[in-house]
Amino acid sequence: SAEFPARTRPDRPNRPIKAGDEEQEAACMDLRGLSPRRLLGSRLQVSYMERQGKKLVAVPYKGSVVSVDARKGLRVKLDGYVRREWVTDEDEWSWLTEAKASAKAAKAEASANAKAEAA
């Protein structure tokens, strides 16, 4: 398997999210419309600036969220790489279409359930 290019980032204390506080902890990061409960397995694309010759260019990588940390952000397994990367609000990233569709479907389902309970 390929090795992902090394990046540097200031160290931050590690405090994993505990069951029950996902929403409060994930609120430390802009989840861009996705519910904290739906993060694991969600697909995203992140772009990193890499040197190609004498230029720095944005190189896109796709991957899946494997864990969440309140201080470090989203831990992502990038497609085709062994190493996992932390994705934070400091990175240029977005949910892939299937994650957006999943978020919309979950919101519609919750709305339908609420209407059914109210009836």
Buried (B, 14 or more C-beta within 10 A) or exposed (E): EEEBEEEEEEEEEEEEBEEEEBEEBBEBBEBEEBBBEBBBEBBBBBBBEEEEEEEEEEEEBEBBBEBBBBBBBBBBBBEEBEEBBBBBEEBEBEBBEEBBEBBEEBEEEEEEEEEEEEE
